[in-house]
Amino acid sequence: MSKLSLFFSLLFFIKAVSQEKKETYLFSENIATNLENDKTLPRYQIAATNFSISGYYKLALETWDKQYDNDISKKRTVTTEDSIYFKSFKPVNAKEYIINRSKKEQLILINEAHNNSRHRVFTTSLLKDLYNNGYRFLGLEALWNNLNGKEFPVIESGFYTTESQFGNLIKEAIDIGFIVFEYETTLQINDGGKTRETEQAKNIAKLIKENPNSKFLIHCGYEHIVEGTPGIKTWEKAMAGRLAEITGINPFTIDQTYYSEKGTQTLNSPYIGMANQDYPTIMVNDNNETFSVPNNDLKKIDCAIIHPVTKYKNNRPDWLTLSNERKILKINPSKIKEYPALVMAYRINEYEKDGIPADLIELHNNTKETNLIVKKGLYKIIVKNKDYKITTEFVQNIK
């Protein structure tokens, strides 16, 4: 099964579930059962995405890797020549590099893997400084419906956007002052994705033309940031390449997917260990050239972020704290009436309007730390039992 066929199968799944009224956030056992019963080709992608949306970061990565079972036992290596080349670059703080370079750019494209919430957290970390550098528009591939002046995203805003960190990205952008817009095509033409790439680019280009003095940040998936030749040949050109062609603007393209950790350690790129940093890095040489993705002479992506392997505290990824901008929200065990339990924190007045939880966690017993990670503010805490019935709800203030 080709990546393209898997992509269209997953796209069909997304459109199908979007038409159903069902629970959005699931217990891990239910997702695992659905995977076991699913015989479709994209089942691992579907399950990985569901794990991601429901807050199971590591399970999302591990499940995605199961598509490559034959490769899992093979440790990733680099050639001596590639190692020497890599060592000619030095690690710099990825956020600092992007913010500094953004001052002379008008259009930034940064990608994500749709099952990896870490990528959304990193984009969130850029927003305040990019706004200070003149960026006013944030385009999201995953957004289905115009927010139309809404103060926060809702369940119907998209599929991937129902994931907490994606919801936080959108909420943060709105609060800062960004105009958040969707640019996905509404045309359904089965031509291998060529029309989709073209229409996405046209939709973004239209807004750029209407706001010629504004700066734009585009957050998209995978190879849509390719300025040259994408891996999916039926595209001919990816969205980024077509956007550059239409607007005449050379975009600053940033990849987050090639050198992110996998669920299975043996699948991790050796470059993660070779960079050997505890923060996201971009490799830069003495000529101010950046290290990028494989076959970059064809893809023409400006740079690649090397994310370090996640460290966990109380079973939560360390990067969720957003460099300590977010706080620990501890739930009193007396609030949990039965186990297992799903505990979700909604910004005040958002739950009643189908908002996205700021964070959620599954609890199996009262021995596990009930730590949610959120920004300061007032939250409505919703606790559901295994039948998805609300057993407790209360308000808690995080100072």
N, C-alpha and C positions, 0 to 999 in steps of 0.2 A: 504494500500500500504506500503510495507516494505521499509526501508531505502535503501536496496540493489537495489530494483526495481526502486526506484526514482533515484538512482545514475546512473544506466544504461540508463534510459530514458534521463537524463540530458546529459550524455556522447554522446548519439545519437544526441541530439540537437546540441551540440558543434561541432560534426563532420559535421553535415548538414550545419550549418551556416558558417563554415570555407570554404565551397566550393562555397558559394555565394559571389558575389561582391555587397556590400551594404554599407550604412553608418555605421561606427563603433560607433560613439558618437551621442546619440539621445537626443532629448528633453524629459523631464519627461512626458509630456502629451502623447507623442507617445508610450512610454514604457507602461504607464498606459492603453492606448487604446488596445495595443497588449495583455496585460494581461486580459483585460475584454473579448476579443474575443477568447482567448486561452482556450480550454476545455481539454487540456492534463493534465495528473496527475502531472508532475513536473512544472506546470506553475508558481508557486510562486518562485521556485528555479530559473527558467529561468529569470523571471522579476527581482528578487533580484540581480542576476548576472549582468543583463543589467543596472540596476540602479547603481551598483557598478562601472562598467566599464565607465559609463558616468559621474561619479563624485558625485552621490547623496548618500552620506554615510548613512544618517539617513533613507532615503527611502529604501535603500537596506536592512537595518536591520529590519525595520518595515514590509516589504514585506515578508521577510524570515519567520518572526514570524506567518504570516497568515496561514502557514501550520498547526499550532497548535492552531487554534481558540478556541477549546474546553478548552484549558489550560490557555488562556491569562488572564482570570479573577482570576485565582488561584495564590495567592501570594506565592512565594517560601519561604520555611521555612527550618530550620535545627533542629535536635533533640537537647535536652539538652546535651546529651552525645557527639554529634558531636561538639557542641559549646565549650564545655570544652576542647575537644581534640584540636580544632583549636586554642584556646587561649593559648595552650602550645607552640605555635610557635610565632615568632616575625617577623615583616615585614623588609625585606632588599631590597635595590634598585636592581631590577631585572637585569638591565644592568651591574651593578658593580659585582653582584654575578656571572653572566655568564662569564664575561671577566676574572675574577679571576680564576674561575674553568677551563676555557678553556686552561690555561697554562699547565695543566697536562692531557688534553684530546687530542685525535687525530681526533675524529669523533663526530661532533655535528649535531643532527637532531632537527629542530624546525618546528612547523606546522603553518597552517593558516586555517581560514574559508574562502572559496573562494569568499564570498560576503563581506568580511571585509578588507578594505584597510589599516586599522590601523595596522594589523599584519605585513604587508609588510613594513610599516614605521618603526616599531620596529626592524625588522631584518636589515633594512638599517642602523639604529643607531648603530648596533654592528660591522659593516664591518671594519671600520678603526682600531679599537682596536684589533679585531680578526686577521687582517692582521699583525699588529705589534706583535702579539703573535704567528706568524708563519703559519697562515692559508692561503692557496694559491688557493684552489679549492672551487667553489660554484656550487653545483648541484641544479637544479630547475626542479621539476616535471612538471611545467606548460610550460616549454620550449619545443617547437616542433622541431625546426630546429637549428642545430649547428650555432653559430654566425660567425664561420669561419673568425675570425680576425676583425669582424665589431666593430666599435667604439660605437655603440648604437643598441638597439633592434628596430625592425620594426614591422609593423602590422602582417606580415606573420610569426613572430617568435613564435607565440602561440595565444591562445584564452584569457586566463586570463591575459597574459602579456600585452595586449593592454590597461589595466587599468593604469592610470598615475603613481600611486605609485609603481606599479610593474615595469613599465618602468624605473622609477627613481632608484629603487633597482638595476636593471641590469646595468644601466648606471653608477651608483656610484661604483658598484663592478668592472666594466671594468676600470674605471678611476683610481681606487686605485691600480689595478694590478692583480685582481683575474682572474683565468681561469674559465670562466662560461661555464658549460656544461649541456646538457640534458641527461636524463637517462630513459625516458619513453619507455615502450616496443612498438615495432611495430607489435607484434603478436596480432591477433584478435581471441582469443579463448574464447568461452562462457562457462567458468567453474566457474562462480561466483566470479571471480577476483583472483583466486589462481595463475594462470599463470602470471597475471600482477604484483602481489607482488613479485613473484620469479624473473621475468625478470628484474624488476627495481633494485632489490638487486644485481643481477648478473652484470648489467651494471655499477653500482657504484663500486662493488667489483673489477671489471676488471681494472678500473682506479686507485684504491687504490693499487692493485698489481703492476701496472706499475710505481707507484710513492710511494713506501713503506715508505719513510721518510717525506712525506707531510701530512699536516693537511687539513681536509675536513669539510665544512659546507654544510648541505643539508636542503633546504627549501621545504617543501611538504605540503600536505593537510591532515587535520583531523587525522584519526587513523593509517596512514602509519607510525607514530612514535612509535607505540605500540611494545614493546619488548616481551611481553607475549602473552596473548590471546585477539585478537581483538573482537569487538562487532559483526562484520560480520563473522559468523562462517565458511562460504564457503572459506574464505581466508586461514583458518587453522593457518597461521602465517602472520603477517603484514610484510611489507617491512623491517622495522627496525629489527624485530626478525630474518628474513632470512639473512639480511646483517651481523648481529652479528654471525650467524651460519657459514656463508661462510668465513668471514674474521678472526674470532676469536677475533675481537675488540669489546669491550663493549661500545656502543655509549652513549653519553650524550644526553638524549632525553628531549625536552622542549615542553610543551603544552601551546598554547595561546588561545584555543577555549572554554574550559569549563567555565572559569570565566571571559569572556568578556561580556560587556554590551549587552543587547538585545534592539531591537527597542521599545519593550513594557516594561515599568519599572517593572511591576509585574513579569516578567520572569527573571529579574536579580537575580543572585545568592546572597544570603544574605552575603556571604563571602566578596563581594566587599565592602559593608558598614562596615563589621567587621574589615577588613584590614585598612580601613579609611586612605588611603594615596592618594596624588594627583599625584603620579607617579607609573609606573608599578612595582609591588613587587613580590618577591618570599618569602614564609614563611619558616623560618628556626628555629629549636629548639636548645636547649642547647647542644645536641649531634651532631649538624651539620647535622641533618636529615631534609629533605624538605617535605613540604606539597604538595600533588599531587592530582590526579583526583579521582573520585569515583571508587570503586572496583579496586584500584591500586595494590592490592595483586595479581590480575590476569593480569592487563594490563602492569604493571612494567614500567611506565613512570617516569623518574627521578624527574621532578618537573613541577609545573604549575605556569604560570604567572597570576597574578590578575591585570587586567587593570582597572583603575578607570573610572568612568562615564565621558564621554566627556564633556568638557566645550567649549562653542562657542564664538567666537569673530567675529562680522560682518557676522554671519551665517556660519563661517568656523570652523572646529574642531581645537582646540588648538594644538594638537599633529602634525598637518601638518607642523608646523614651525621647527620640528626636533631640539627641544631645542634651538631655535633661530638661527640655522645655515642657515635657509632659510629666505628670505626677502619678504616683502609685495610689490607686483607689482600692482600699481593702474592704472587703465585704465581711461583716460579722457572720460567723458560721450559723448563728441562731436564726439568720434570715433564710437559710436553706432548709426547706421543709422535708424534702426527699431527694434521693440520688438515683440515677445521675441527674444533673441539672445543667441547663444552659443559663448563664448569667450574662445579661446584656446591659450596657450603659448607653442611654440615649441622652443627648443634650435636651435640656428642658423644653417642653412643648413640641418636640420633634416626633416622638413616638406616636402621638395621636394623629399626626399628619403623614404617616407612612414614611418617616425619615429613616436614615441609615444609622445603625448603632455606631457610636464612637469606638467601642471595643466590645468584645465578647469572649467568653471562656467557658469550656465544658468542665464540670466537676464530677468526679466519680465517688468521692467520699470526703469526710470532713478533715482529713489529714493534709490535704493539699492547700497550699497558699491560695487564697481567693483574690489574686491581684489582677485588677484591670489597670490599664495604662491610658490616661487621658489628660487633656489640658485642664487648667484650672477652670472651675465653673460649677454650675448646678446641673445635676444629672438625675434622670428617672431610671431606676434600676428595675429591670424586668427579669424574673426568674421563672423558667419553664421546666416542667417535668418531662419524663420520657415520652409522654403522650402529647407534648407540646401545649399543655394547658398551663396557664399562668398560676403559679402557687403563691408568689409574693411580688409585690411592687411597692417601691418606696422612693423617696427623694433623698439624695445625698449631695452635700456641698464639698467640693474639692478646693482647698485654699492653697 
